[in-house]
Amino acid sequence: MDREFPAYLVLDNNKRIKGQSLSPNRLSGNKHYQLISSEQAKGANATVTQAKLCIKGSLDKAKVKGKIVVCSRGKNARVEKGEAVHRAGGAAMVLANDEASGNEMIADAHVLPATHITYTDGVKLLAYLNSKRSASGYITVPYTALDTKPAPFMAAFSSQGPNTVTPQILKPDITAPGVSILAAFTGQVGPTGLAFDDRRVLFNAESGTSMSCPHVAGIAGLLKALHPDWSPAAIKSAIMTTARVRDNMRKPMSNSSFLRATPFGYGAGHVQPNRAADPGLVYDAKATDYLGFFCALGYNSSVIATFMAGAGDGHAAHACPPRAPRPEDLNYPSVAVPHLSPTGAAHTVTRRVRNVGPGSAAYDARVHAPRGVAVDVRPRRLEFAAAGEEKQFTVTFRAREGFFLPGEYVFGRLVWSDGRGRHRVRSPLVVRVVDSKKKPISTA
């Protein structure tokens, strides 16, 4: 999000290290407190690893009392580390990311004055502590900062593709705000959700899929109210094809290490609710599309009948055709081809789109081909005479010899544009060229 809750660690050399926190507590007095790494505060019966992570009971009270302790992220809960410091008599905590967490900073309701800093700043801070006989500093009171940059970027904890079950379907589909989200909160547990926390609040900041999911669910509800005749697939398509892949600095969206993210991180992109209300075109799918998908995955008619039993839509006796369809031909808003031949042989997928605009319209295809792959869209122009009309097109992929690494995924996009700047219907293209000596990926 473009909202943060900064709390700075100010060192004795006046260097300020930015962190995040929602700790309601503050250090008393306008003074510096001695800084110590949790490894230096290791208890007699604890391992170095336990102390580094600030596991409960791993810190020596005599070493910690009245000091700011630097703990490393990992294994135990972030707020639980602060509780370990608090029980040992520490005055405050600095939580430093491990390498996997990168630049992701989360604002937690810590039980003591605390701030959460990046991996890079954590490495520098620990080097500074080790270079001095004694170091000191203080932590500023958190505040709310708006219009922060860059935003959005992908959280370190966010699930990553590829889809290991059915690689012909790109996952994830979409990303939405999920870090330090303010929301109403239960009175049954404290803001940390841990047993030791006896505080009770009406609102809390939470992070995770649990927070991004209701953003998307809310958007789906609003779209259904606006377009009551849209199917779930049409709603999903509208959300995906109107998503953004650039941040508020107009740069490609990054991950938590500020490296360029890919569709395996954000799917089709970051949700844009207003644009989803008027997508121009949608990739729709009916029950028959999904039944064909079941056939493509190898389910037989009797198993499919079990799925459909009691559905009351006339598909309980669905029979798979002699020549089963392919999973990649499901009318999905993204295209994934995980087993493209390296010999230049063509691999073609089929899609259809429906005009949900106000009337007649024409769309032209613009392709940003994945590196080392030639992409051909036929037809290149779709002309719709009226709203509700559907058109079909194909996308053909061919590997270019010498431009790829076998087994490597490469990414591109297909954009249908109406030429007026009003509608840009964007779909990710995900391709992997397989070694010709290996068997194609099984989807059974």
N, C-alpha and C positions, 0 to 999 in steps of 0.2 A: 504494500500500500504506500501511498505518498503521505502517510502520517506516522510520526515516530514519537517516542517518549524518551528523549535523551537525558542521560545522567552521566556527567563527566568525572573521570578520575583525574585529579590535578596533582601532579608530582611536585616534589620539593625543588625541582629545577624549572618549575612553572610550565612544564609540558602538560597539555591537556589531551586526554585520551577519551574519545567519544564512546559511550556505551548506551544501553537501553535498560530501563527499569520502570516498574510501577510500585516500588517499595514505598509504603506510607511512612516509613521511619526515616529519620535523618540523624546524622552525627551531631552530637551536642558540642556547642562552643565553636568559635572560629579558630580552629587549631589543626595542625597536622597530626596524623596518627602514623605510627610505625607500620611499614609494609613488610610482609613476609610471605614467601611462597608456602603452600601447604606441604610441600616436600620437606622444607626446612622445619615444619612444625610436626613432623611424624612422631606418633606415639611409640612407646617402647615395644608394644605388642602388635604393631601394624606393619604392613609391608609398604614399600615406597609407592607402589601403584595405588594402594588403598588411600594413602595420604594425599597423593596427587589428585585423586578424584574426590577427596573430602568425604569418604565413606564414614558413616556414623561410628564414633568411637576410635577413629584412626588418628585423631589430633591430640597433641600434648597440651593440656590446659595451661601449664606454666609457660609454654612458648607462645600460645595464642592470645592469652588474656589482654584485652585492650588494644589489639592490633587489627589492621586490615589484612585479611588473608586472601591470597590469590589461589583459586581452585580451577582445575581443568574440567572441561565438559566431557561427558561420556558416562555410560553405564547407569549410574543412579540419577534420579530426578534432579533437575536444575535447582529447584527450591529446597530439595532435601539436603543439598550440599550446604546451603546457607544455614539450615537448621543444625547441621553438624558443627559449623563454625560458631553459631550462637550458643549451643550447649557447651562448647569448649571455652566460652567467655570472650570470643572475638567481638570486636566493635563493628566490623563491616566485612563484606566479601566482594571480591572482583571475580567474576566468572569468565574465564578465557576459553574461547572455542578450541576444539581439537581441529586437526587439519581437514577432516571430512565435513565439518560444519562451516568452514570458510568464513564468509562475511555475514552470515545470518546472525542477527541479534534479536532476541525475543524479550519483550517487556513482561516480566513476571512480578507477581505480588509477593516479593521476598519477605521473609520474617524479620529481616534486619536491613540496615542500609546496604545497598548492593547495586552493582551495575554489571551488565553483560557486554563483553567486548569481543572483537573479531580475533581470528586466529593470528593474523599478521601482527596486530597490536599486542596480542598476548605473548608472542615470541619475543618482541622487542621489550616488553615490560619485564619478563623473566630474565632476559639478558641484562637489563638495567639493574635489577635487584641483585643479580649474581656479581655484578661489577663493583658494587658498593658494600662497604662494611655495614652501613645502615641507610635505609631509604624510608621516606615518609611521604604522606599525601593525604588527601581527603576526597570524598565523593559528594558531588553537588546534588541538590534536590531535583528529582525528575520533573520535566515539564512537557507540554504538548507542542510539537513542531509540525506544521503543515507544509504541503507542497515540497516535500523532500525528494531528492534525486540521487540515484536513478530509481524509478519505480514504474511498473512492477519488475521484480526479479524473482527467480524461482527459489523457494525455500530448500534448504539442504535435506529436509526430511521428506520432501514431496516424492511420491512414487515415480519410478522411471520405467520407460519402455526398454526393449520391445515387448510385445505381447508374447509370452512364452507358450501359451496354450494354442492360440490361433494367430500366428504372425501376419496373416493376410488382413487382419483388422488392427489398425493403429490404436495403440493405447499409450498414454491417456488420451481422452477425447478433448478435454478443455481444462483450463486452470482459472481459478477465481481467488479473491482475497482470502488468505488463511493464516496470516501471522499477526498476532497481537490485535485480535478483533474484539471490540467492546460489545458486550451483549448482556441481557438480563441473566441473572444467575440464581441457582437454587439456594435456599437457606438451610439445606440439609448438611452441607459440608462447607469447609473453609475454601477460600479462593485458590489454594494450592491443590485441594482435593486429597490431601494427605491426612493421616489419622491425627498427627500432632497439632494440626492447625485448627484452633478453636474459634478463629475469627469468622464472622458472618457478614456478607456484603450483598447488596441488591444488584450490583453490576460487577462484571469481571472481564478481564482480557484473556482470551483463550487462543490457542494456535493449533492448526492441524486440519486434516480433511473434514473433521467435525464442524469446522467453521466455514470452509470454502463450499461444502455441500449445500448448506442452507442458502447461500448466495445464489447458486445455480437453481436450486429448487424454487426459490422465490421468483427468479426470472422466468422459469417455466410456467409458474402459476400466472404471472402477469401476461405472458404471451398467450396462454390458453384463454384468459379473459378477453384479450384483444382480438384473438382469432379462434373462436369456439369450434370451428370446423377443422382446425389443424390436428393432425395425428401426432402422437408422441415423437415419431420419427421426423416429422416436419419441424416440430419445435426444436428438437435436438440439432437438426440441420441448420436452422436459423441461428442458433447460438454459436455453432461451430464456424460457419462460413463468414460470419461478421466479426470474429474475434481479432484482436490486435496482436502483432508479433514484435512491435517496437515499444520502447519505454518512453517516458516523458522527456527524454533528451533526444528523441527521434533516432535512437540507435537500436540495433537488434537486441531483443530481450536477452538477459544474461542469467547465469545461475548464481548460486551463493558465493562462488569464488570469482565472480565478475568475468567469467569466461562465457563465450557465446553459447546460449542454450539452443536446443534442437527440439523438434516435435516429440522426441522421446522424453523431454522434460515437460513441455507445455501443451502437447497435442496440437490442436488447431490454433491455440493462442489463448490470450487473456480475454475474458468475457467483456462485451460492450452491450449492455442491455438496450439502449436506445436504438442502436443499429440493428439489433436482432429483431426489433419490432417491424422492420421493413427491409427484409433481406433480398428482395427481388426475385430470387429463385430458391427453391428448396429441393433437396434430395429426399423424396418420400419413400416409404416402405410399408407394404401391407402384409397381412398374415401370410399370403402366398410367398412373399419374398423371404420371410424367415423360415417357412417350411422348406423352401428350396435350399436355404443355407444349412438347415439340419441335414438334408440329403447330402450336401457337399461335404459335411463333416463325417459322413459315413453312417449316420443313424438309419436304420431300416424302417419300413412302414409301420411295423407293429410298435416300435418304440415311439415313433412320432404320434401314433394314435393315442398312446398313453399320455403324451404331453397335452394333446388336444381334447382328451376326454372331458365331457361336461362343458366345453367352451361354448357350445351352442352356435358355432359359426359355420358349420357345414364342412369343416376341414378334418374331422376326426378320422376319415378314411383316406387321407391323402396318400397317394402312391408316388414314390420317387421315380423319375423318368429313367429309361435304360441308360442314358448318358447323363450322369449326375452333373449338376452345375459346379462351379468352383467357388470357394469361399471368398476370393477377391472380387467376385462379381456381385456380391451383396450391394444394394444401392446405398452405399455409405458415403458420408460427406468428406471422407478422406480416402486416399488410395495407397495401399501397401503391397509391394511386390517383393517378397522375401527370397525368391529363387529364380532370378533372372539369369539366363544362360550367358556365359562369357564369350560364346562364339558369334554373337551378333544376331542370334535367332530372335524373332519378334515375340513379345508377350503382350497381348491385348486384353484390356478390361473394358467392361461396358458400364455406363452410367446413364441415368435419365434425370432430368430436372423439370420442375413444374413452375410456371410463371405465377407468382403470387403478388405481382404488382397490380396497378390499377387498370391496365389495359394492354394494348399492343406494345411490344418491345423487341429490341434486337440486342444480342450479346455477342461479343467477340472474345475468343480465347487468347489469353496471354500465358505463356509457359516460361517458368524459370526452371530449367531442367536440372536434375541432380547431377553433380559432377561425374563425368565419364559416361553419361547415359543420354541417348537421343530420345526425345519424346515427341510424338506426333498425335495431334488431336484432330479427329474427323467427326463431323464437319467443324471448321474453325469458326463458323458463325451460326448462331441459333436465332431464328426469327419467330416470334410468337404473335399470333393474330389477336389473341384475347387472353384475359386472365383465366387461369385454370388449365391452360393448354400445356401438354407435356412434350418434351423433345428428348431423343436419345442420342448419345454420342459415344465414341470409343477413344481410348487413350492407349497408344502403342509405345512400348519401351524396347530399346535395343542398346546393348552394351557396346561402348566404343573401345576397341582393343587398345591396351596400353594406358588407359585413363583411370583404371580402378584397381583396388586391392581386393582380391577374392575374399568374401566373407564380411567386407566392410559395408556398413549402411551409409547411404548418401541421401541427401534431402533436397527437395525442390518444392514448387507449388504451381498449381493451376488456378488462374483467376479468370472468371467470366465477368466482363465489364460491359455496362450499357453505353459507355462512351460519354455519358453526361456527368460522370463523377458521383452519381447518386447511389449506384449499386456496384459493388465489387464483391463477387461471390468467390471466396478463396478456399481452396482445398489443399492440404499438405500432400506431397508426393514423397513416399518413402520406398527406397529400392535397395536391395542387396544382391550383388552378383555372386553367385555360388561357384565353387570350384567344380568344373565339369566332371571331375573324377569322383565327386561325392554325390550321394543320392539326395534328391530334393527333400525339403523339410516335411515331415509327416504331420498331419493335422488330426490323425485318428485319436 
